[in-house]
Amino acid sequence: MNLKGVSKSVWVRAIALFLVLVNLICIEFFGFQIIPFAETEIYEGVSIVVVTTVTIWTSWKNNSFTKKAQHADRFLE
């Protein structure tokens, strides 16, 4: 893995996913929320989680973590 060559947008998506997962684990296992959602905001919260998940899922193939993939990206450019 070549983490130094990973773009900022990849890091932002990875951190967003990590925060959502940590929030979900805290809610399910410990009963508290890191990212607070009132009952009226549940729809918005679920929408954010779905959008974040779908964004990472659909863009994962184009995120180059290895040196070989980054070299291929430079070759394509």
C-alpha positions in Angstrom: 0.0 0.0 0.0 1.1 3.5 -0.8 -0.8 5.7 1.7 1.2 8.9 0.8 -0.2 8.8 -2.8 -3.8 8.6 -1.7 -5.8 11.7 -2.6 -7.6 13.9 -0.1 -11.0 13.0 -1.4 -10.3 9.3 -0.7 -9.3 10.2 2.9 -12.4 12.3 3.4 -14.7 9.5 2.3 -12.8 6.9 4.4 -13.0 9.1 7.5 -16.7 9.8 7.0 -17.3 6.0 6.7 -15.3 5.4 9.9 -17.3 8.1 11.8 -20.6 6.6 10.7 -19.5 3.1 11.7 -18.2 4.2 15.1 -21.5 6.1 15.7 -23.5 3.0 14.8 -21.4 0.7 17.1 -21.7 3.2 20.0 -25.5 3.3 19.5 -26.0 -0.4 19.3 -23.5 -1.6 21.9 -23.2 1.3 24.4 -26.4 3.2 24.0 -25.0 6.6 23.3 -24.7 8.6 20.1 -21.6 10.4 18.9 -23.5 12.0 16.0 -26.8 13.0 17.6 -30.1 12.5 15.8 -33.4 13.4 17.3 -36.4 11.4 16.3 -37.5 13.9 13.8 -34.0 13.8 12.2 -33.8 10.0 11.8 -34.8 10.2 8.2 -32.1 12.7 7.5 -29.6 10.6 9.5 -30.4 7.5 7.5 -30.2 9.4 4.3 -26.7 10.7 5.2 -25.6 7.1 6.0 -27.0 5.7 2.8 -25.5 8.5 0.7 -22.1 8.1 2.3 -22.2 4.3 1.9 -23.3 4.5 -1.7 -20.6 7.1 -2.5 -17.8 5.0 -1.1 -19.2 1.9 -2.7 -19.5 3.4 -6.2 -16.2 5.2 -6.1 -14.0 2.5 -4.5 -12.9 1.0 -7.7 -11.4 4.3 -8.8 -9.4 4.9 -5.6 -5.8 4.0 -6.1 -4.2 2.8 -2.9 -1.3 0.8 -4.4 1.7 2.1 -6.2 0.8 0.0 -9.3 -2.7 1.5 -9.4 -1.4 5.0 -9.0 1.1 4.4 -11.8 -1.7 3.2 -14.0 -3.7 6.4 -13.2 -0.7 8.6 -14.2 -0.3 6.5 -17.4 -4.0 7.1 -18.2 -3.7 10.8 -17.7 
